[in-house]
């Protein structure tokens, strides 16, 4: 069991972005991508958008997320304990 504990910890901390189809106010079909959490970044959102649009490109319609923490508010250079919310809405080209 002790051999599997580090593996379980790594799997718990790893994250992935999720996407779901959405309809915008103007009737366009879009994708809502959520890449929240410590293991993700804004780059994860944009990589998921690119993969979801099959390399045809995308247009960002909106973003929402937790602002970056100031360096002075970090503990030993790391933002500990603050859950990051990140989401982006895109339309594939």
WOZIQUI-V105453 format. One record per pair of residues at least 24 apart in sequence whose C-alpha atoms are under 6 Angstrom apart, sorted by the first residue. I is the first residue (numbers start at 1). GAP is how many residues later the second one is. D is the distance in whole Angstrom. If there is no record, write none. Layout:
BEGIN
I_GAP_D ; I_GAP_D
END
This chain:
BEGIN
14_25_5 ; 15_24_5 ; 30_60_6 ; 30_61_5 ; 31_58_6 ; 31_59_5 ; 32_56_6 ; 32_57_4 ; 33_54_5 ; 33_55_5 ; 34_53_4 ; 35_51_5 ; 35_52_6 ; 36_48_6 ; 36_49_4 ; 36_50_5 ; 37_46_6 ; 37_47_5 ; 53_39_5 ; 56_37_6 ; 57_36_6 ; 58_33_5 ; 58_34_4 ; 58_35_5 ; 59_31_5 ; 59_32_5 ; 60_30_4 ; 61_28_5 ; 61_29_5 ; 62_26_6 ; 62_27_5 ; 63_24_6 ; 63_25_4
END
